[in-house]
Amino acid sequence: MTQVTVGENEGVESALRRFKRQVSKAGIFIDLKRLRHHETPFEKYKRKAQQRRRRR
């Protein structure tokens, strides 16, 4: 779960930027896209290879 606390003197734009950065770093958009659309066997192979590289 990604969560961003907004500081007292912080603008909404900067908090939104931080939130988007955390979401992309956590890989939430990638999982959402994978669950929404059909994944071909080649795309599945590429995704799993990328996950193996990240774990190393």
Phi and psi restraints in degrees (range 20) as a CNS / XPLOR table:
assign (resid 1 and name C) (resid 2 and name N)
       (resid 2 and name CA) (resid 2 and name C) 1.0 -93.8 20.0 2
assign (resid 2 and name N) (resid 2 and name CA)
       (resid 2 and name C) (resid 3 and name N) 1.0 133.7 20.0 2
assign (resid 2 and name C) (resid 3 and name N)
       (resid 3 and name CA) (resid 3 and name C) 1.0 -141.2 20.0 2
assign (resid 3 and name N) (resid 3 and name CA)
       (resid 3 and name C) (resid 4 and name N) 1.0 137.8 20.0 2
assign (resid 3 and name C) (resid 4 and name N)
       (resid 4 and name CA) (resid 4 and name C) 1.0 -129.2 20.0 2
assign (resid 4 and name N) (resid 4 and name CA)
       (resid 4 and name C) (resid 5 and name N) 1.0 127.6 20.0 2
assign (resid 4 and name C) (resid 5 and name N)
       (resid 5 and name CA) (resid 5 and name C) 1.0 -98.3 20.0 2
assign (resid 5 and name N) (resid 5 and name CA)
       (resid 5 and name C) (resid 6 and name N) 1.0 133.4 20.0 2
assign (resid 5 and name C) (resid 6 and name N)
       (resid 6 and name CA) (resid 6 and name C) 1.0 -91.0 20.0 2
assign (resid 6 and name N) (resid 6 and name CA)
       (resid 6 and name C) (resid 7 and name N) 1.0 128.2 20.0 2
assign (resid 6 and name C) (resid 7 and name N)
       (resid 7 and name CA) (resid 7 and name C) 1.0 -72.2 20.0 2
assign (resid 7 and name N) (resid 7 and name CA)
       (resid 7 and name C) (resid 8 and name N) 1.0 168.5 20.0 2
assign (resid 7 and name C) (resid 8 and name N)
       (resid 8 and name CA) (resid 8 and name C) 1.0 -64.2 20.0 2
assign (resid 8 and name N) (resid 8 and name CA)
       (resid 8 and name C) (resid 9 and name N) 1.0 -43.0 20.0 2
assign (resid 8 and name C) (resid 9 and name N)
       (resid 9 and name CA) (resid 9 and name C) 1.0 -104.3 20.0 2
assign (resid 9 and name N) (resid 9 and name CA)
       (resid 9 and name C) (resid 10 and name N) 1.0 18.3 20.0 2
assign (resid 9 and name C) (resid 10 and name N)
       (resid 10 and name CA) (resid 10 and name C) 1.0 -94.5 20.0 2
assign (resid 10 and name N) (resid 10 and name CA)
       (resid 10 and name C) (resid 11 and name N) 1.0 139.9 20.0 2
assign (resid 10 and name C) (resid 11 and name N)
       (resid 11 and name CA) (resid 11 and name C) 1.0 -79.1 20.0 2
assign (resid 11 and name N) (resid 11 and name CA)
       (resid 11 and name C) (resid 12 and name N) 1.0 158.6 20.0 2
assign (resid 11 and name C) (resid 12 and name N)
       (resid 12 and name CA) (resid 12 and name C) 1.0 -66.2 20.0 2
assign (resid 12 and name N) (resid 12 and name CA)
       (resid 12 and name C) (resid 13 and name N) 1.0 -35.7 20.0 2
assign (resid 12 and name C) (resid 13 and name N)
       (resid 13 and name CA) (resid 13 and name C) 1.0 -61.8 20.0 2
assign (resid 13 and name N) (resid 13 and name CA)
       (resid 13 and name C) (resid 14 and name N) 1.0 -44.5 20.0 2
assign (resid 13 and name C) (resid 14 and name N)
       (resid 14 and name CA) (resid 14 and name C) 1.0 -69.2 20.0 2
assign (resid 14 and name N) (resid 14 and name CA)
       (resid 14 and name C) (resid 15 and name N) 1.0 -35.8 20.0 2
assign (resid 14 and name C) (resid 15 and name N)
       (resid 15 and name CA) (resid 15 and name C) 1.0 -66.7 20.0 2
assign (resid 15 and name N) (resid 15 and name CA)
       (resid 15 and name C) (resid 16 and name N) 1.0 -38.7 20.0 2
assign (resid 15 and name C) (resid 16 and name N)
       (resid 16 and name CA) (resid 16 and name C) 1.0 -65.2 20.0 2
assign (resid 16 and name N) (resid 16 and name CA)
       (resid 16 and name C) (resid 17 and name N) 1.0 -39.8 20.0 2
assign (resid 16 and name C) (resid 17 and name N)
       (resid 17 and name CA) (resid 17 and name C) 1.0 -61.5 20.0 2
assign (resid 17 and name N) (resid 17 and name CA)
       (resid 17 and name C) (resid 18 and name N) 1.0 -44.0 20.0 2
assign (resid 17 and name C) (resid 18 and name N)
       (resid 18 and name CA) (resid 18 and name C) 1.0 -63.1 20.0 2
assign (resid 18 and name N) (resid 18 and name CA)
       (resid 18 and name C) (resid 19 and name N) 1.0 -40.2 20.0 2
assign (resid 18 and name C) (resid 19 and name N)
       (resid 19 and name CA) (resid 19 and name C) 1.0 -62.8 20.0 2
assign (resid 19 and name N) (resid 19 and name CA)
       (resid 19 and name C) (resid 20 and name N) 1.0 -46.6 20.0 2
assign (resid 19 and name C) (resid 20 and name N)
       (resid 20 and name CA) (resid 20 and name C) 1.0 -61.5 20.0 2
assign (resid 20 and name N) (resid 20 and name CA)
       (resid 20 and name C) (resid 21 and name N) 1.0 -39.5 20.0 2
assign (resid 20 and name C) (resid 21 and name N)
       (resid 21 and name CA) (resid 21 and name C) 1.0 -64.3 20.0 2
assign (resid 21 and name N) (resid 21 and name CA)
       (resid 21 and name C) (resid 22 and name N) 1.0 -43.3 20.0 2
assign (resid 21 and name C) (resid 22 and name N)
       (resid 22 and name CA) (resid 22 and name C) 1.0 -66.6 20.0 2
assign (resid 22 and name N) (resid 22 and name CA)
       (resid 22 and name C) (resid 23 and name N) 1.0 -38.5 20.0 2
assign (resid 22 and name C) (resid 23 and name N)
       (resid 23 and name CA) (resid 23 and name C) 1.0 -65.5 20.0 2
assign (resid 23 and name N) (resid 23 and name CA)
       (resid 23 and name C) (resid 24 and name N) 1.0 -43.5 20.0 2
assign (resid 23 and name C) (resid 24 and name N)
       (resid 24 and name CA) (resid 24 and name C) 1.0 -68.4 20.0 2
assign (resid 24 and name N) (resid 24 and name CA)
       (resid 24 and name C) (resid 25 and name N) 1.0 -36.2 20.0 2
assign (resid 24 and name C) (resid 25 and name N)
       (resid 25 and name CA) (resid 25 and name C) 1.0 -68.5 20.0 2
assign (resid 25 and name N) (resid 25 and name CA)
       (resid 25 and name C) (resid 26 and name N) 1.0 -33.5 20.0 2
assign (resid 25 and name C) (resid 26 and name N)
       (resid 26 and name CA) (resid 26 and name C) 1.0 -77.2 20.0 2
assign (resid 26 and name N) (resid 26 and name CA)
       (resid 26 and name C) (resid 27 and name N) 1.0 -14.7 20.0 2
assign (resid 26 and name C) (resid 27 and name N)
       (resid 27 and name CA) (resid 27 and name C) 1.0 81.1 20.0 2
assign (resid 27 and name N) (resid 27 and name CA)
       (resid 27 and name C) (resid 28 and name N) 1.0 22.7 20.0 2
assign (resid 27 and name C) (resid 28 and name N)
       (resid 28 and name CA) (resid 28 and name C) 1.0 -69.7 20.0 2
assign (resid 28 and name N) (resid 28 and name CA)
       (resid 28 and name C) (resid 29 and name N) 1.0 -40.4 20.0 2
assign (resid 28 and name C) (resid 29 and name N)
       (resid 29 and name CA) (resid 29 and name C) 1.0 -64.5 20.0 2
assign (resid 29 and name N) (resid 29 and name CA)
       (resid 29 and name C) (resid 30 and name N) 1.0 -37.4 20.0 2
assign (resid 29 and name C) (resid 30 and name N)
       (resid 30 and name CA) (resid 30 and name C) 1.0 -65.1 20.0 2
assign (resid 30 and name N) (resid 30 and name CA)
       (resid 30 and name C) (resid 31 and name N) 1.0 -44.3 20.0 2
assign (resid 30 and name C) (resid 31 and name N)
       (resid 31 and name CA) (resid 31 and name C) 1.0 -65.4 20.0 2
assign (resid 31 and name N) (resid 31 and name CA)
       (resid 31 and name C) (resid 32 and name N) 1.0 -40.3 20.0 2
assign (resid 31 and name C) (resid 32 and name N)
       (resid 32 and name CA) (resid 32 and name C) 1.0 -62.9 20.0 2
assign (resid 32 and name N) (resid 32 and name CA)
       (resid 32 and name C) (resid 33 and name N) 1.0 -44.2 20.0 2
assign (resid 32 and name C) (resid 33 and name N)
       (resid 33 and name CA) (resid 33 and name C) 1.0 -64.0 20.0 2
assign (resid 33 and name N) (resid 33 and name CA)
       (resid 33 and name C) (resid 34 and name N) 1.0 -40.8 20.0 2
assign (resid 33 and name C) (resid 34 and name N)
       (resid 34 and name CA) (resid 34 and name C) 1.0 -63.4 20.0 2
assign (resid 34 and name N) (resid 34 and name CA)
       (resid 34 and name C) (resid 35 and name N) 1.0 -38.4 20.0 2
assign (resid 34 and name C) (resid 35 and name N)
       (resid 35 and name CA) (resid 35 and name C) 1.0 -78.9 20.0 2
assign (resid 35 and name N) (resid 35 and name CA)
       (resid 35 and name C) (resid 36 and name N) 1.0 -24.2 20.0 2
assign (resid 35 and name C) (resid 36 and name N)
       (resid 36 and name CA) (resid 36 and name C) 1.0 -82.6 20.0 2
assign (resid 36 and name N) (resid 36 and name CA)
       (resid 36 and name C) (resid 37 and name N) 1.0 -32.7 20.0 2
assign (resid 36 and name C) (resid 37 and name N)
       (resid 37 and name CA) (resid 37 and name C) 1.0 -118.3 20.0 2
assign (resid 37 and name N) (resid 37 and name CA)
       (resid 37 and name C) (resid 38 and name N) 1.0 157.6 20.0 2
assign (resid 37 and name C) (resid 38 and name N)
       (resid 38 and name CA) (resid 38 and name C) 1.0 -68.3 20.0 2
assign (resid 38 and name N) (resid 38 and name CA)
       (resid 38 and name C) (resid 39 and name N) 1.0 137.8 20.0 2
assign (resid 38 and name C) (resid 39 and name N)
       (resid 39 and name CA) (resid 39 and name C) 1.0 -110.4 20.0 2
assign (resid 39 and name N) (resid 39 and name CA)
       (resid 39 and name C) (resid 40 and name N) 1.0 123.1 20.0 2
assign (resid 39 and name C) (resid 40 and name N)
       (resid 40 and name CA) (resid 40 and name C) 1.0 -72.8 20.0 2
assign (resid 40 and name N) (resid 40 and name CA)
       (resid 40 and name C) (resid 41 and name N) 1.0 160.5 20.0 2
assign (resid 40 and name C) (resid 41 and name N)
       (resid 41 and name CA) (resid 41 and name C) 1.0 -58.4 20.0 2
assign (resid 41 and name N) (resid 41 and name CA)
       (resid 41 and name C) (resid 42 and name N) 1.0 -36.0 20.0 2
assign (resid 41 and name C) (resid 42 and name N)
       (resid 42 and name CA) (resid 42 and name C) 1.0 -67.3 20.0 2
assign (resid 42 and name N) (resid 42 and name CA)
       (resid 42 and name C) (resid 43 and name N) 1.0 -41.7 20.0 2
assign (resid 42 and name C) (resid 43 and name N)
       (resid 43 and name CA) (resid 43 and name C) 1.0 -64.0 20.0 2
assign (resid 43 and name N) (resid 43 and name CA)
       (resid 43 and name C) (resid 44 and name N) 1.0 -38.0 20.0 2
assign (resid 43 and name C) (resid 44 and name N)
       (resid 44 and name CA) (resid 44 and name C) 1.0 -63.4 20.0 2
assign (resid 44 and name N) (resid 44 and name CA)
       (resid 44 and name C) (resid 45 and name N) 1.0 -42.8 20.0 2
assign (resid 44 and name C) (resid 45 and name N)
       (resid 45 and name CA) (resid 45 and name C) 1.0 -61.8 20.0 2
assign (resid 45 and name N) (resid 45 and name CA)
       (resid 45 and name C) (resid 46 and name N) 1.0 -44.8 20.0 2
assign (resid 45 and name C) (resid 46 and name N)
       (resid 46 and name CA) (resid 46 and name C) 1.0 -63.8 20.0 2
assign (resid 46 and name N) (resid 46 and name CA)
       (resid 46 and name C) (resid 47 and name N) 1.0 -41.1 20.0 2
assign (resid 46 and name C) (resid 47 and name N)
       (resid 47 and name CA) (resid 47 and name C) 1.0 -64.2 20.0 2
assign (resid 47 and name N) (resid 47 and name CA)
       (resid 47 and name C) (resid 48 and name N) 1.0 -44.9 20.0 2
assign (resid 47 and name C) (resid 48 and name N)
       (resid 48 and name CA) (resid 48 and name C) 1.0 -67.4 20.0 2
assign (resid 48 and name N) (resid 48 and name CA)
       (resid 48 and name C) (resid 49 and name N) 1.0 -36.0 20.0 2
assign (resid 48 and name C) (resid 49 and name N)
       (resid 49 and name CA) (resid 49 and name C) 1.0 -64.8 20.0 2
assign (resid 49 and name N) (resid 49 and name CA)
       (resid 49 and name C) (resid 50 and name N) 1.0 -40.0 20.0 2
assign (resid 49 and name C) (resid 50 and name N)
       (resid 50 and name CA) (resid 50 and name C) 1.0 -66.1 20.0 2
assign (resid 50 and name N) (resid 50 and name CA)
       (resid 50 and name C) (resid 51 and name N) 1.0 -38.7 20.0 2
assign (resid 50 and name C) (resid 51 and name N)
       (resid 51 and name CA) (resid 51 and name C) 1.0 -64.7 20.0 2
assign (resid 51 and name N) (resid 51 and name CA)
       (resid 51 and name C) (resid 52 and name N) 1.0 -38.5 20.0 2
assign (resid 51 and name C) (resid 52 and name N)
       (resid 52 and name CA) (resid 52 and name C) 1.0 -63.4 20.0 2
assign (resid 52 and name N) (resid 52 and name CA)
       (resid 52 and name C) (resid 53 and name N) 1.0 -40.6 20.0 2
assign (resid 52 and name C) (resid 53 and name N)
       (resid 53 and name CA) (resid 53 and name C) 1.0 -65.1 20.0 2
assign (resid 53 and name N) (resid 53 and name CA)
       (resid 53 and name C) (resid 54 and name N) 1.0 -38.2 20.0 2
assign (resid 53 and name C) (resid 54 and name N)
       (resid 54 and name CA) (resid 54 and name C) 1.0 -66.0 20.0 2
assign (resid 54 and name N) (resid 54 and name CA)
       (resid 54 and name C) (resid 55 and name N) 1.0 -38.5 20.0 2
assign (resid 54 and name C) (resid 55 and name N)
       (resid 55 and name CA) (resid 55 and name C) 1.0 -67.1 20.0 2
assign (resid 55 and name N) (resid 55 and name CA)
       (resid 55 and name C) (resid 56 and name N) 1.0 -28.8 20.0 2
